[in-house]
């Protein structure tokens, strides 16, 4: 499995339990000890697959498809 795929899966796991308010890019980067740029790339890939979306508050959360 590629590093980017592993990173994306780690982001999905980190979002678990945060579906209502989500987590920011910075929070995810800090929690996963990744650079914000890498988290942005992972979030873009996950959003393209319709697995995460950006909330009105600017944070990211699962899409309803993931619940």
Secondary structure, 3 states (H helix, E strand, C coil): CCHHHHHHHHHHHHHCCCCCCCECHHHHHHHHCCCHHHHHHHHHHHHHCCCEEECCCCCEEECHHHC
